[in-house]
Each structure stands twice: as structure tokens, then as C-alpha cells.
Amino acid sequence: MATSTQPNMEKFLRDWRQDALNKAQYESAIFIGDKLLALTGDDNDAFWLAQVHFAHGNYTRAQVLLSKQDLITRNPSCQYLAAHCLIKQSRFEEALGILGERTPPHLISSGSKRKTHTRPNNRLAAGKTASKERTREDSAADEETANRRYEASMCYLRGICYAKQNAFDRAKECYKDAVRVDVQCFEAFNQLMKNSLMSPDEEDEFLESLNFESIKAPGDDPEMAEEEPAEYVHMLYQTRLSKYRNPRAFNTAMESLSSHYGLADNPDLLLARADLLYTQCRFKDALSITSSILDNDKYNFSIYPLHLACLHELKMTNSLFLVAHDLADNHPEEPCTWLAVGIYYFATGKIAEARRYFSKASMMDAHFGPAWIGFAHTFAAEGEHDQAVSAYSTAARLFMGTHLPQVFLGMQSHAMNNMTAAEEFLKTAYGLCKTDPLLLNEMGVVMYHQNRLKEAASVFTEALKIADEIDSDPQAWLGARTNLAHTFRRLRLFKQALEEFDRVLRDGGKDAAIFTAKGLIYLDLGKPEEAVRLLHEALAIHPQDPIATELLNKALEETAGRDTSPPEYDEGMATFERELAQRKIQARSKFASNTRRCAGKGKGISRRVPGGHGYGLDEKGEGRMEITDE
């Protein structure tokens, strides 16, 4: 290394280089940085020149410069930058050769358990010797912290390499290691959350295991120390977790960040709140928030998956068209643009076109969850169950922490009348998330069709209980309540069934199928006069309803032939209902395929993402069951 005898010139060139870099004048920064390196031969100046090349997109030049200076083996920051250059060139195996395939074990143990450095007391008796010792200790601690952060960033890059090679389990562990080594490595934490690599329970457990106490305020500012940056970062991370797991903790963090730190109008926190509203099926409220964000920042692409999902759920096809058209004109390079186009076509029933654009979005970003789910939904919409299962299975492999692909796989198996497979997929989903009313409703539907009526009633009741606890829109779960009423009817718990049907009518307005179901119950109770009244109401709403017509004829026959003896449930009614069930089998199969909801950390046409933690082809597609007595 050459030794410069011109310190003033060094300072002048460094300031000039930094000023050019701050202005994004990369050619100037490269020109000056090259002269500075020739003057000093210093490793730091070589690293900074490589940084400028990287910022300018000259990844090969940056990597060659680091190799020529032999910095990669000596310096963690240069090792990180060289690997990052190789990743930008899609040379993942070579990048892993620099990074190593495993996280060094000592980083994890020291990252999770390391103690904070304690400075000796500043006593006058210690004099200048103690002051110099503190300075040396502080400098060593700062260098150790910087090295640890680069080591954490290398864990993150290792995860990127494995994800590009479709080794998602290894990528997930690398991301987790990165956050364990340095809790401030948000890039890695964001990959875990954005790609739904952990279940809600895993997310909660992982957050609690992180060493937030390692975050310290810079310097000796007592005011900054009082603000507790560790708690601040913990609350920020809390808002990124799944909204199924702990809404109370989420609301507490949101309230504190909004009131004490001025983040009430921050787009990231507003998006988190909208995501919570979406899981509660409060689509209008969620859309109001996403629209307000886009009014201030029109091309904030992190907002669009949820925004598009709300527009789809509310059937606002004109708004979808305008959004898709604007994005296609201004940002054709963004996957979100083609997701918007795909959702517009999907919403207007042009399934082939929708599939084409969902596919285009997924090819632009192979880990874009909303596009994968939307692509799978297009097959489900056309009844192409095998292709739908294949596409949902790919989504389940890519986004292993979300339960929604497993829910959709269960729905497809149910549509194919494969109840055993449906039950297995839904059990897998339940292992990932136990607090989604949609999942519990689908489990209840499968049990209903397996004649496990008591279990089905219990699951439907639990679904409605959770929906109420999370303050969900009651109208979103009319299907689950209807299913519970049908289950009570088949259990011959007629009083409970009528109570549930009445509540459905109160919450959802007039529905011919509900009046027909109530009419069937009164026929079973031997009250044909009441049945006639209800069936007339059903036919007033839907005059061509064949089931209501046939039941009305039956009720009128019973009314005409009644005597004064106590009514009994006769074999004729049982025979009629068995015949009715047979006629409804085909209709049930068709109905099941049309009531799959489209929902996705990810979070559109699915529960957390258009197309998913997202996430049937009607978001509220509750799998409502028909009037049967099989």
C-alpha cells in the first residue's frame, strides 16, 4: 500500500467524490475515486470506488476491482459487495462460493446472547489513561458492530441465492439467521414477511426470540436513550406480522407508533391497517385507506396488490380498468401492472386473457404471490381442476408459511368430490392458521358432506365466533351462518336452525333459498300452512325456483288433506327429500365450483393478495350449501 504525503489533497478528493456520489453523478465520482485510489492505495478508497461502480450498475467492474485489490478475503464489507455483484449478474453458485453455504455458528450464538458493552465509570481519578482506554474500546466495539452487520447482510444474500435456486427452506433459514445476527437487517425480515415463509405462530415466536436489546442509541444522548429505539423497532416489526395471529398486539403497536412517533399517516402503517381490515372482510374501509395512500403517492407499488384486491371484491370494474390502463402506460416494467390487467380481465369474465397477464406478471417476478394465486384461480374459474391443483401446489411451495394455497387446494378437491383429499389439505391449512373463518367454514362444509354433522356444527360455530372476535363484517359470513342453519336442520334441531335462518335474513336481506329452507323445516314440523306462506315469499323473489315450486305443491297437498290428528313426520316426506337430494347432486357440484373465493403477507383475488396472508371465485365465497337432506 502506497503512503501518501498529501493529506490535504486526500481530503479534498474524498469530499469531491462524496459530493458527486450524493448528487448521483456517478461518472464524476468514478473519475475522482480512481485518482484518489492511485494517490493513497488505501483499501477503504478501493472499496468506495467499487461501491460507486455498483451504484452505477457496473457490477463486473466493481467485482474485478475488489478481486484485483485482493480485498475479498480480508474484509467482510468487500466480501459482501463482491457477492452482491455476482448476484446482480445471476452468478449464484459463484456468489455462494464467496459467502459460504452455511452461517458461521458463532454468529448466531453471539448474536442472540451477546451482552451490551459497558463503559467504565468516568472518574476524574482515572485521568487521561481511562479516557484513551474508552476511546480504544469504543472504536473496537464500533468496528465489531460494523463487521457483524456485514455478516448479517451476507446471510441475507445467501438466502437470496437459495431462493433463486428454489431452495426455499434453506433461504428461509438464512433470512432468519440474518435477523438473529443483526436485528436491524430489515431486508431479511422483509423477505420473510413479504413471501409468507413463516406461519403466524412461527412469526410470533420468531419475533419474541430476537435480540432487540442489542439496539442502542448512538452516542451518549440521554434523550435518545429514553426513547428506547429497541421498543420502537419491535413495534415496527410487529406491524408487519400476519394479521390472523394477534390483532390486539398489532393495534397496541399501531396506536403507540401513531401517537408518540407521528406515524399516523405513514404509508407502511396505513397499509398494515388496511391489511387487517381486509382479513376482516371490511373491503370498503380497506379500500378507503389504500386509495388515500395512492392519492399522495400514486406509484407506491407495495400498495397495489391490496388495493386491486379490494376493487375486485367490490366489483368496481371501471376503477380496475382505469388503474390497469394508467399503470400499463407509465410502468410496463412493473409486475404489479400486469397483475392489475389480469385482475381486470378476471373480474370481467375474460379468463383466458386474465391467465395470460397473470402469467406475464409471474414471469417478471417468479416470487410474486398475487400473480401465482391469480393464475391458479383462472383454472378454477373454468373448472380445470387438475391445472388449478398444480398451480395452487406451486404457490404452496413458494409461500410455505401462508395457509391460503392449502385452503384453495382443499376447495378444488371438494369440487372434484374427493372429500378425503379435501380434508387433508384443510387440515394442513389449519396447522398453519387456526383463526381464519374462511378455513373453518370450508372444513365444516367437508364435514357436512361426510355426514359428520355434529362436528360440522361445531366448526361453523367456531368460524362465526372468530369472525365476531376480529370485528369482521357480518355480511361476509352469511354463508357460514347459512351452513350452520342447514346443519342444525339436518340434525333436526329445528328451533336453532330457524333462529340462524332468521338472522341471515336480517343481516343479508331477502333470499329465496332461505325462505325455501324455512319452508322445508315447517313441512318437517307438520305446519304446512306456515310452509305455504314462506314458499310463496320464496317464489315472489325467484318465481322459477323449481325446488320452492315442488315444495309448495307438497305443502298445498298436505294442507288440503289435513285432519285434526297430531301431525307426524311420515315416510312420504322422507322419500320426497331423498328424491330431492338426488336431483340436487349435480347442482351442488356446479355450485361448489362457483363459490370458491378468490383472495396473500401477500398478504387480491385471494385473502391477502389479489389473485391469496389473500386470499372459489368470490372473496366472500363461503361455500354456501344447498337445501338437501341426503
TAVEN-V123578 format. One record per backbone hydrogen bond with DSSP energy under -0.5 kcal/mol. NH is the residue of the N-H (numbers start at 1). CO is the residue of the C=O. E is the energy in kcal/mol with one decimal. If there is no record, write none. Layout:
NH_CO_E ; NH_CO_E
This chain:
4_2_-0.6 ; 10_6_-2.0 ; 11_7_-2.3 ; 12_8_-2.3 ; 13_9_-2.6 ; 14_10_-2.6 ; 15_11_-2.5 ; 16_12_-2.1 ; 17_13_-2.8 ; 18_14_-2.5 ; 19_15_-2.4 ; 20_16_-2.4 ; 21_17_-2.2 ; 22_18_-2.6 ; 23_19_-1.3 ; 24_21_-1.5 ; 25_20_-3.0 ; 26_24_-1.3 ; 29_25_-2.2 ; 30_26_-2.8 ; 31_27_-2.5 ; 32_28_-2.8 ; 33_29_-2.6 ; 34_30_-2.2 ; 35_31_-1.3 ; 36_32_-2.4 ; 37_33_-2.3 ; 38_34_-1.8 ; 39_35_-1.6 ; 40_36_-2.4 ; 41_37_-2.6 ; 46_42_-1.9 ; 47_43_-2.5 ; 48_44_-2.4 ; 49_45_-2.0 ; 50_46_-2.2 ; 51_47_-2.3 ; 52_48_-2.1 ; 53_49_-2.1 ; 54_50_-2.3 ; 55_51_-2.7 ; 56_52_-1.8 ; 57_54_-1.6 ; 58_53_-2.9 ; 59_57_-1.5 ; 62_58_-2.3 ; 63_59_-2.3 ; 64_60_-2.5 ; 65_61_-2.4 ; 66_62_-2.0 ; 67_63_-1.9 ; 68_64_-2.8 ; 69_65_-2.0 ; 70_67_-1.1 ; 71_66_-2.2 ; 72_66_-0.6 ; 74_71_-0.6 ; 75_71_-1.8 ; 79_75_-2.4 ; 80_76_-2.5 ; 81_77_-2.2 ; 82_78_-2.5 ; 83_79_-2.0 ; 84_80_-2.3 ; 85_81_-2.1 ; 86_82_-1.8 ; 87_83_-2.2 ; 88_84_-2.1 ; 89_85_-0.9 ; 90_87_-2.0 ; 91_86_-2.8 ; 92_90_-0.9 ; 95_91_-1.9 ; 96_92_-2.5 ; 97_93_-1.7 ; 98_94_-1.3 ; 98_95_-0.5 ; 99_95_-2.7 ; 100_96_-3.0 ; 107_104_-1.5 ; 108_104_-0.9 ; 109_105_-1.9 ; 110_106_-2.1 ; 111_107_-2.0 ; 112_108_-2.1 ; 113_109_-1.3 ; 114_110_-1.9 ; 119_117_-0.6 ; 123_121_-1.5 ; 126_123_-1.2 ; 127_123_-0.7 ; 127_124_-0.9 ; 129_126_-0.6 ; 130_126_-1.0 ; 131_127_-1.4 ; 132_128_-2.4 ; 133_129_-2.2 ; 134_130_-2.4 ; 135_131_-2.0 ; 136_132_-2.4 ; 137_133_-2.5 ; 138_134_-3.0 ; 139_135_-2.4 ; 140_136_-2.3 ; 141_137_-2.6 ; 142_138_-2.6 ; 143_139_-2.2 ; 144_140_-2.4 ; 145_141_-2.5 ; 146_142_-2.4 ; 147_143_-2.4 ; 148_144_-2.4 ; 149_145_-2.1 ; 150_146_-1.8 ; 151_147_-2.4 ; 152_148_-2.7 ; 153_149_-2.2 ; 154_150_-1.9 ; 155_151_-1.6 ; 156_152_-2.0 ; 157_153_-2.3 ; 158_154_-2.2 ; 159_155_-2.0 ; 160_156_-2.0 ; 161_157_-2.2 ; 162_158_-2.1 ; 163_159_-2.5 ; 164_160_-2.4 ; 165_161_-1.2 ; 166_163_-1.7 ; 167_162_-3.0 ; 168_166_-1.1 ; 171_167_-2.1 ; 172_168_-2.5 ; 173_169_-1.8 ; 174_170_-2.1 ; 175_171_-2.5 ; 176_172_-2.3 ; 177_173_-2.5 ; 178_174_-2.3 ; 179_175_-1.8 ; 180_176_-2.1 ; 181_177_-2.7 ; 182_178_-2.4 ; 185_182_-2.3 ; 186_184_-2.1 ; 188_185_-0.5 ; 189_185_-1.6 ; 190_186_-3.3 ; 191_187_-1.6 ; 192_188_-1.8 ; 193_189_-2.0 ; 194_190_-3.4 ; 195_191_-1.7 ; 196_193_-1.2 ; 197_192_-2.1 ; 198_192_-0.5 ; 200_432_-0.7 ; 201_432_-0.5 ; 203_199_-2.8 ; 204_200_-2.0 ; 205_201_-2.3 ; 206_202_-3.0 ; 207_203_-2.5 ; 208_204_-1.8 ; 209_205_-1.1 ; 209_206_-0.5 ; 210_206_-0.6 ; 210_207_-1.0 ; 212_210_-1.4 ; 214_211_-1.4 ; 215_212_-1.8 ; 216_214_-0.6 ; 221_218_-0.8 ; 222_220_-0.6 ; 225_221_-1.8 ; 226_222_-1.7 ; 227_223_-1.0 ; 228_225_-1.1 ; 232_228_-1.8 ; 233_229_-2.6 ; 234_230_-2.1 ; 235_231_-2.2 ; 236_232_-2.0 ; 237_233_-2.5 ; 238_234_-2.0 ; 239_235_-1.5 ; 240_237_-1.4 ; 241_238_-1.1 ; 245_242_-0.7 ; 246_242_-0.7 ; 250_246_-1.9 ; 251_247_-2.5 ; 252_248_-2.1 ; 253_249_-2.3 ; 254_250_-2.6 ; 255_251_-2.4 ; 256_252_-2.1 ; 257_253_-2.6 ; 258_254_-2.2 ; 259_255_-2.4 ; 260_256_-2.6 ; 261_256_-0.6 ; 261_257_-0.8 ; 263_257_-1.7 ; 264_258_-0.7 ; 266_263_-1.5 ; 270_266_-2.6 ; 271_267_-2.5 ; 272_268_-1.8 ; 273_269_-2.1 ; 274_270_-2.4 ; 275_271_-2.3 ; 276_272_-1.8 ; 277_273_-2.1 ; 278_274_-2.1 ; 279_275_-1.9 ; 280_276_-1.1 ; 281_278_-1.9 ; 282_277_-2.6 ; 283_281_-1.2 ; 286_282_-2.1 ; 287_283_-2.7 ; 288_284_-2.0 ; 289_285_-1.5 ; 290_286_-2.4 ; 291_287_-2.6 ; 292_288_-1.6 ; 293_289_-2.0 ; 294_290_-2.2 ; 295_291_-1.8 ; 296_292_-1.0 ; 296_293_-0.7 ; 297_293_-2.0 ; 300_297_-1.5 ; 301_299_-1.2 ; 303_300_-1.8 ; 304_300_-0.6 ; 305_301_-0.6 ; 307_303_-2.2 ; 308_304_-3.3 ; 309_305_-1.7 ; 310_306_-2.2 ; 311_307_-2.1 ; 312_308_-2.3 ; 313_309_-2.6 ; 314_310_-2.1 ; 315_312_-1.4 ; 316_311_-2.7 ; 317_315_-1.4 ; 320_316_-2.1 ; 321_317_-2.4 ; 322_318_-2.1 ; 323_319_-2.5 ; 324_320_-2.7 ; 325_321_-2.6 ; 326_322_-2.3 ; 327_323_-2.5 ; 328_324_-2.4 ; 329_325_-1.8 ; 330_326_-2.0 ; 331_327_-3.3 ; 334_331_-1.5 ; 337_334_-1.0 ; 338_334_-0.9 ; 339_335_-1.8 ; 340_336_-2.3 ; 341_337_-1.8 ; 342_338_-2.4 ; 343_339_-2.6 ; 344_340_-2.2 ; 345_341_-2.3 ; 346_342_-2.4 ; 347_343_-2.9 ; 348_344_-1.4 ; 349_346_-1.4 ; 350_345_-2.6 ; 351_349_-1.3 ; 354_350_-2.2 ; 355_351_-2.7 ; 356_352_-1.8 ; 357_353_-1.9 ; 358_354_-2.6 ; 359_355_-2.3 ; 360_356_-1.8 ; 361_357_-2.2 ; 362_358_-2.2 ; 363_359_-1.9 ; 364_360_-1.7 ; 365_361_-1.6 ; 368_365_-1.7 ; 369_367_-1.1 ; 371_368_-0.6 ; 372_368_-1.5 ; 373_369_-2.4 ; 374_370_-2.5 ; 375_371_-2.5 ; 376_372_-2.0 ; 377_373_-2.4 ; 377_611_-0.6 ; 378_374_-1.5 ; 379_375_-0.9 ; 379_376_-0.6 ; 380_376_-1.8 ; 381_377_-2.6 ; 382_378_-1.0 ; 383_380_-1.2 ; 384_379_-2.5 ; 385_383_-1.7 ; 388_384_-2.2 ; 389_385_-2.9 ; 390_386_-2.1 ; 391_387_-2.4 ; 392_388_-2.9 ; 393_389_-2.2 ; 394_390_-1.7 ; 395_391_-2.0 ; 396_392_-2.3 ; 397_393_-1.7 ; 398_394_-2.3 ; 399_395_-2.6 ; 401_196_-3.1 ; 402_196_-0.6 ; 402_399_-1.2 ; 407_403_-1.9 ; 408_404_-2.5 ; 409_405_-2.2 ; 410_406_-2.2 ; 411_407_-2.2 ; 412_408_-2.4 ; 413_409_-2.3 ; 414_410_-2.2 ; 415_411_-2.5 ; 416_412_-1.5 ; 417_414_-1.9 ; 418_413_-3.0 ; 419_417_-1.0 ; 422_418_-2.2 ; 423_419_-2.5 ; 424_420_-1.9 ; 425_421_-2.5 ; 426_422_-2.4 ; 427_423_-2.1 ; 428_424_-2.2 ; 429_425_-2.3 ; 430_426_-2.3 ; 431_427_-1.9 ; 432_428_-0.9 ; 432_429_-0.7 ; 433_429_-2.2 ; 437_435_-0.6 ; 440_436_-2.0 ; 441_437_-2.6 ; 442_438_-2.3 ; 443_439_-2.3 ; 444_440_-2.2 ; 445_441_-2.2 ; 446_442_-2.0 ; 447_443_-2.2 ; 448_444_-2.5 ; 449_445_-2.1 ; 450_446_-0.9 ; 450_447_-0.5 ; 451_448_-1.6 ; 452_447_-2.8 ; 453_451_-1.1 ; 456_452_-2.4 ; 457_453_-2.6 ; 458_454_-1.9 ; 459_455_-2.3 ; 460_456_-2.8 ; 461_457_-2.1 ; 462_458_-2.0 ; 463_459_-2.4 ; 464_460_-2.2 ; 465_461_-2.0 ; 466_462_-2.6 ; 467_463_-2.3 ; 468_464_-1.8 ; 469_465_-2.2 ; 470_466_-2.3 ; 471_468_-1.2 ; 472_467_-2.9 ; 473_280_-2.2 ; 476_473_-1.5 ; 477_474_-1.4 ; 478_475_-1.2 ; 481_477_-1.9 ; 482_478_-2.7 ; 483_479_-2.6 ; 484_480_-2.1 ; 485_481_-2.2 ; 486_482_-2.5 ; 487_483_-2.2 ; 488_484_-2.5 ; 489_485_-2.3 ; 490_486_-2.3 ; 491_487_-1.7 ; 492_489_-1.3 ; 493_488_-3.0 ; 494_492_-1.2 ; 497_493_-2.3 ; 498_494_-2.6 ; 499_495_-2.0 ; 500_496_-2.2 ; 501_497_-2.6 ; 502_498_-2.5 ; 503_499_-1.8 ; 504_500_-2.2 ; 505_501_-2.2 ; 506_502_-2.0 ; 507_503_-2.6 ; 508_504_-2.8 ; 509_505_-1.4 ; 514_511_-0.6 ; 515_511_-1.7 ; 516_512_-2.2 ; 517_513_-2.2 ; 518_514_-2.5 ; 519_515_-2.2 ; 520_516_-2.2 ; 521_517_-1.9 ; 522_518_-2.2 ; 523_519_-1.8 ; 524_520_-2.2 ; 525_521_-1.9 ; 526_523_-1.2 ; 527_522_-3.4 ; 531_527_-1.9 ; 532_528_-2.8 ; 533_529_-1.8 ; 534_530_-2.1 ; 535_531_-2.8 ; 536_532_-2.1 ; 537_533_-1.6 ; 538_534_-2.1 ; 539_535_-2.3 ; 540_536_-1.8 ; 541_537_-1.2 ; 542_538_-2.6 ; 545_542_-1.9 ; 546_544_-0.5 ; 549_545_-2.0 ; 550_546_-2.3 ; 551_547_-2.7 ; 552_548_-2.3 ; 553_549_-2.1 ; 554_550_-2.1 ; 555_551_-2.8 ; 556_552_-2.8 ; 557_553_-2.2 ; 558_554_-2.2 ; 559_555_-2.5 ; 560_556_-2.4 ; 561_557_-1.8 ; 562_559_-0.9 ; 570_568_-0.8 ; 574_570_-1.3 ; 575_571_-2.6 ; 576_572_-2.5 ; 577_573_-2.5 ; 578_574_-2.1 ; 579_575_-2.2 ; 580_576_-2.4 ; 581_577_-2.4 ; 582_578_-1.9 ; 583_579_-2.0 ; 584_580_-1.2 ; 585_581_-0.7 ; 585_582_-1.0 ; 588_584_-2.8 ; 589_585_-2.0 ; 590_586_-2.1 ; 591_587_-2.9 ; 592_588_-2.8 ; 593_589_-1.5 ; 594_590_-1.1 ; 595_591_-0.8 ; 595_592_-0.6 ; 597_616_-0.5 ; 597_621_-0.6 ; 599_615_-2.0 ; 606_599_-8.1 ; 606_609_-3.0 ; 607_614_-8.4 ; 609_599_-1.0 ; 610_604_-0.9 ; 615_607_-0.7 ; 615_609_-0.7 ; 618_596_-1.9 ; 621_618_-4.0 ; 622_620_-1.5 ; 623_595_-0.8 ; 628_626_-1.1
